[in-house]
């Protein structure tokens, strides 16, 4: 039986075709494995990514701020007594001296009450004056009684001495001396009693006089306070400066304790600025800053840190180290550069949206069309740089595009 004999070159052709098909299938599988994202991977277009290198460079440790001009001191104008605005004596925005009248209030009820209380206090003070007079008269009467007793004793002793001389000459008998000795003893005892009584009365009257004086002082203070309530109907500037937020109108009713306006210090300014809470642990009193005003660089110092965080920011106050420039106005905004520390070399990466994820991870390009997530730690920041303390080295290249879209993924396949 005949059989077909294949030529050698045809057989080699079939083997080559089969080998080529095998290579094509293997290449297709490899391409699918390479280009199709696996678990934890995402294919991204290279045109949608921004990348930047990590370098070793001098880190400028500062933070830019947008600050507002504010008065160095603000004192509020408060109504001590309530009433109706009778007259305006100053206007909003006016420069005022300390104690200058700003407005006059009318309060008939208060005026009547002050008059009644003043009359009552005046009556009590009059009564106290009578008590003082009575105390003084008692002291004077006691002194007169003592003086009279001394006089009577002196007379009795003089008469006794005369009779004693006559007795010694045996002109009078002993019976004539006895009544005189008794009179001298009586007058001496009377003087001693009056003296003791005067000491006790003097102490008592002194205490009574002190109490009367204290009561009189309290009544005078009460009278002064009562009259001050009436005087407070004249609203005055507490300090010298610029009167602001003063919007009273004639006839307006004012309550006691109500804020009527404020007086801002003139030509004495400070700056206030809100700072990101990221810097809360690093900002302290005494740090220096620079403000740019009309091309001039002015030195500033942090004078107060208000640590309360509101909407992710806290507030600081900065004072001028020299004389503030002229022409500043309340509410004016200035660009300020707050220095947090000296410049020094560090491993730095460009600041960008990738830090919005917290600055704890970065996608690092591998050079094979991939970017792999890597854990890092960051330190100081400024608007252009972030200090990388671990996880990256100079020469690495990272994705600086915001990472929120890539949060679930560990690998980016870039094509």
C-alpha positions in Angstrom: 0.0 0.0 0.0 1.3 3.4 -0.9 1.8 6.1 1.7 2.5 9.8 1.3 6.0 10.9 2.0 6.3 14.4 3.3 9.2 16.5 2.3 11.6 17.6 5.1 11.2 21.3 4.5 7.4 21.1 4.9 7.7 19.5 8.3 10.1 22.1 9.5 7.6 24.8 8.4 4.8 23.3 10.6 7.1 23.2 13.6 8.0 26.8 13.1 4.3 27.8 12.8 3.4 25.9 16.0 6.4 27.5 17.8 5.3 31.0 16.6 1.8 30.5 17.8 3.0 29.4 21.2 5.1 32.5 21.5 2.2 34.8 20.4 -0.1 33.2 23.1 2.6 33.6 25.8 3.2 37.2 24.8 -0.6 37.9 24.8 -0.8 36.4 28.3 2.2 38.4 29.5 0.6 41.6 28.0 -2.7 40.9 29.8 -0.9 40.2 33.0 1.1 43.4 32.7 -1.5 45.8 31.5 -4.6 44.6 33.3 -4.7 45.9 36.9 -4.6 43.2 39.5 -6.0 43.4 43.1 -4.9 46.7 44.7 -3.7 48.2 41.4 -5.1 50.9 39.2 -4.2 51.7 35.6 -3.8 55.5 35.1 -2.9 57.7 32.2 0.6 59.3 32.6 -0.8 62.6 31.3 -3.1 62.8 34.4 -0.2 62.5 36.9 2.3 65.1 38.1 5.5 63.9 39.5 8.5 65.5 41.2 11.9 64.5 42.6 12.9 64.2 46.2 16.1 66.1 46.9 18.5 67.2 49.6 18.3 71.0 50.0 18.1 73.8 52.5 14.7 73.8 54.1 13.2 77.3 54.6 11.3 77.0 57.9 8.5 79.6 57.5 4.8 79.9 57.0 3.1 82.7 54.9 0.2 84.4 56.5 -2.5 86.9 55.5 -2.8 89.3 58.4 -5.2 92.1 59.3 -4.4 95.4 60.9 -6.1 95.9 64.2 -5.7 98.5 67.0 -3.1 97.5 69.6 -5.7 98.3 72.3 -9.5 98.5 72.2 -11.6 99.8 75.1 -15.4 99.4 75.0 -17.7 102.3 75.8 -20.4 101.0 78.2 -23.5 102.6 79.6 -23.3 102.6 83.4 -26.8 104.1 83.8 -29.7 103.4 81.4 -31.8 106.1 79.8 -32.9 107.8 76.6 -30.3 109.4 74.3 -30.9 113.1 74.8 -28.0 114.5 72.8 -25.0 113.2 70.8 -21.8 115.0 71.5 -19.4 112.9 69.3 -19.6 111.0 66.1 -18.4 107.6 64.8 -14.8 107.8 63.6 -13.9 110.9 65.6 -10.7 111.2 67.6 -11.6 111.7 71.2 -9.6 112.6 74.4 -9.9 110.6 77.6 -13.0 111.7 79.5 -14.5 113.6 76.5 -18.3 113.6 76.5 -19.8 111.3 73.9 -23.5 111.4 74.6 -26.0 112.6 77.2 -28.8 110.4 78.5 -32.0 111.4 80.2 -33.5 109.4 83.0 -36.1 111.3 85.1 -36.7 108.3 87.4 -33.1 108.0 88.2 -32.8 111.8 88.9 -35.7 111.6 91.3 -34.3 108.5 93.0 -30.9 110.2 93.3 -32.5 113.3 94.8 -34.5 111.2 97.4 -31.5 109.1 98.4 -29.2 112.2 98.6 -31.7 113.9 101.0 -31.9 110.7 103.1 -28.2 110.4 103.3 -27.8 114.1 104.1 -30.3 113.6 107.0 -28.3 110.7 108.4 -25.1 112.7 108.1 -26.8 115.5 110.0 -27.7 113.1 112.7 -24.2 111.8 112.9 -23.0 115.4 113.3 -25.3 115.7 116.3 -23.8 112.5 117.8 -20.3 113.9 117.3 -21.4 117.1 119.1 -22.9 115.0 122.0 -19.7 113.0 122.3 -17.6 116.2 122.4 -19.9 117.8 125.0 -19.7 114.7 127.2 -15.9 114.9 127.0 -15.9 118.5 127.9 -18.3 118.0 130.8 -16.1 115.3 132.2 -13.1 117.5 132.0 -14.9 120.3 133.7 -16.0 117.9 136.6 -12.4 116.8 137.0 -11.1 120.3 137.0 -13.8 121.3 139.7 -12.8 118.3 141.8 -9.1 119.2 141.6 -10.0 122.8 142.7 -12.1 121.6 145.6 -9.3 119.2 146.7 -6.7 122.0 146.5 -8.9 124.3 148.7 -9.5 121.6 151.3 -5.8 120.8 151.4 -4.9 124.5 151.8 -7.4 124.9 154.6 -6.1 121.7 156.3 -2.5 123.1 156.1 -3.6 126.3 157.8 -5.4 124.6 160.6 -2.4 122.2 161.0 -0.2 125.3 161.7 -2.6 126.5 164.3 -2.8 123.1 165.8 0.9 122.9 166.0 0.9 126.2 167.9 -1.8 124.8 170.1 -4.2 127.5 169.0 -6.9 125.0 167.9 -7.7 121.6 169.2 -7.5 118.3 167.3 -11.3 118.3 167.0 -11.0 121.3 164.6 -8.7 119.3 162.3 -10.9 116.2 162.0 -13.5 117.7 159.6 -10.8 119.1 157.4 -9.0 115.8 157.1 -12.3 114.2 156.2 -13.0 116.9 153.5 -9.6 116.3 152.0 -10.1 112.6 151.9 -13.5 113.0 150.3 -12.3 115.4 147.6 -9.3 113.1 146.8 -11.6 110.1 146.5 -14.0 112.2 144.4 -11.2 113.2 142.1 -9.9 109.6 141.8 -13.4 108.4 140.9 -13.9 111.1 138.3 -10.5 110.4 136.8 -11.3 106.7 136.5 -14.7 107.4 135.1 -13.2 109.8 132.6 -10.7 107.2 131.4 -13.5 104.6 130.9 -15.8 107.2 129.3 -13.0 108.4 127.0 -12.3 104.9 125.8 -16.0 104.3 125.1 -16.5 107.7 123.5 -13.4 107.1 121.3 -14.9 103.8 120.1 -18.2 105.5 119.6 -16.6 108.3 117.7 -14.7 105.8 115.5 -18.0 104.1 114.7 -19.6 107.3 113.9 -16.7 108.3 111.6 -16.9 105.0 109.8 -20.7 105.3 109.4 -20.2 108.9 108.1 -17.5 107.6 105.6 -19.8 104.9 104.3 -22.7 107.4 103.9 -20.4 109.8 102.0 -19.3 107.0 99.7 -23.0 106.0 99.2 -23.8 109.6 98.5 -20.9 109.8 96.0 -22.0 106.6 94.3 -25.6 107.8 94.2 -24.6 111.1 92.6 -22.2 109.2 90.3 -25.2 107.2 88.9 -26.7 110.5 87.9 -23.3 111.8 86.5 -23.1 108.5 84.5 -25.9 109.8 82.3 -23.1 111.7 80.6 -21.4 109.0 78.6 -17.6 109.7 78.3 -14.7 108.3 76.5 -12.8 105.9 78.8 -9.4 106.5 77.0 -8.0 108.7 74.3 -8.2 107.3 70.7 -10.5 106.8 67.7 -14.2 106.3 68.4 -15.6 103.4 66.4 -18.9 101.4 66.2 -20.6 104.4 67.8 -24.1 104.3 66.2 -26.4 105.9 68.8 -29.4 107.8 67.6 -31.3 110.6 69.5 -34.3 109.1 71.4 -32.8 105.6 71.5 -33.3 103.7 74.8 -30.2 102.4 76.4 -30.0 99.7 79.1 -27.4 99.7 81.9 -24.3 97.8 80.9 -25.1 98.0 77.2 -22.0 98.5 74.9 -22.3 101.8 73.0 -19.1 101.7 71.0 -15.4 101.4 71.4 -12.2 103.5 71.4 -9.3 102.2 69.4 -5.7 103.2 70.1 -4.4 105.8 67.7 -1.2 105.2 65.8 -0.6 102.0 67.8 -1.3 98.9 65.7 -1.0 95.1 65.8 -1.6 92.4 63.2 -3.9 89.4 63.7 -3.6 86.3 61.5 -5.1 82.8 61.4 -2.6 79.9 61.2 -3.2 76.3 60.2 -3.5 74.0 63.3 -0.6 71.9 61.9 1.7 74.6 63.3 0.0 74.9 66.7 2.8 73.2 68.6 5.5 75.4 67.0 4.2 78.9 67.2 5.0 80.7 70.4 5.5 84.2 71.7 8.7 85.9 70.6 8.9 84.4 67.1 9.8 86.9 64.4 8.1 87.8 61.2 8.4 90.1 58.2 5.6 92.1 56.6 5.8 93.7 53.2 4.2 97.2 53.1 4.6 99.4 50.0 7.9 97.7 49.2 9.2 98.1 52.8 10.1 95.1 55.0 8.9 95.7 58.6 9.9 93.5 61.5 7.2 91.9 63.7 7.1 89.7 66.8 4.5 87.3 68.0 3.0 88.9 71.1 0.1 86.5 71.7 -1.0 83.0 70.7 -4.7 82.1 71.0 -4.7 78.3 71.0 -8.4 77.7 70.5 -8.8 76.0 67.1 -11.8 77.0 64.9 -12.3 75.4 61.6 -8.8 74.0 61.6 -7.1 77.3 62.4 -5.9 79.2 65.4 -5.2 82.9 65.8 -2.0 84.8 66.7 -1.3 88.5 67.3 1.9 90.2 66.0 3.4 93.5 67.2 5.7 95.9 65.3 9.2 95.9 66.7 9.6 99.5 65.8 7.3 102.4 65.1 4.3 101.3 63.0 4.2 102.9 59.5 1.8 105.7 58.9 -1.3 105.3 56.8 -2.4 102.0 58.3 -6.2 101.4 58.7 -8.2 99.0 60.7 -9.0 95.9 58.7 -6.2 96.4 56.1 -4.6 93.1 55.0 -0.9 92.5 54.7 1.3 89.6 53.6 3.4 88.3 56.5 6.2 85.7 56.5 6.4 84.0 60.0 9.8 82.4 60.6 9.5 79.2 62.6 13.2 78.2 62.6 16.6 78.7 60.9 17.2 77.3 57.4 19.1 74.0 57.4 19.7 71.1 55.0 17.1 68.3 54.9 15.5 65.7 52.6 12.7 67.7 51.0 9.9 67.0 48.6 7.7 69.6 46.8 4.6 70.6 48.6 1.4 69.8 46.8 -2.0 68.1 46.9 -0.5 64.8 47.8 0.0 66.0 51.3 -3.8 66.4 51.7 -3.8 62.7 52.6 -1.9 63.5 55.7 1.7 63.2 54.4 2.0 59.6 55.7 2.3 57.8 52.3 3.6 58.6 48.9 3.5 56.8 45.5 7.1 56.3 44.4 7.9 55.6 40.8 9.8 52.4 40.2 11.1 53.1 36.7 9.0 50.2 35.2 5.8 52.2 34.5 4.6 51.7 38.0 4.3 53.8 41.2 4.1 51.9 44.5 2.7 53.3 47.7 5.3 53.7 50.4 4.9 54.7 54.1 6.7 57.9 55.0 6.9 60.4 57.8 7.1 64.2 57.3 8.1 67.0 59.5 8.2 70.8 58.8 6.4 72.3 55.9 6.3 75.6 54.0 4.3 76.5 50.9 7.0 75.1 48.6 8.6 72.2 50.5 7.9 69.5 53.0 10.6 67.9 55.1 10.7 64.1 54.7 12.1 62.4 57.9 11.8 58.8 56.7 10.6 56.6 53.8 12.2 58.6 51.0 15.7 59.3 49.8 17.2 61.9 47.5 16.7 60.8 43.9 13.3 59.2 44.5 10.5 60.5 42.3 7.0 60.7 43.7 3.5 61.4 42.5 2.5 64.9 43.6 -1.1 64.8 42.3 -3.8 64.7 45.0 -4.1 61.1 46.2 -7.7 61.0 47.3 -8.7 59.2 44.0 -6.0 56.5 44.7 -6.7 55.9 48.3 -7.8 52.2 48.0 -4.8 51.3 45.8 -1.3 50.2 46.5 0.1 50.3 42.9 -0.5 52.6 40.0 0.1 51.2 36.5 1.2 54.1 34.4 0.7 54.0 30.6 
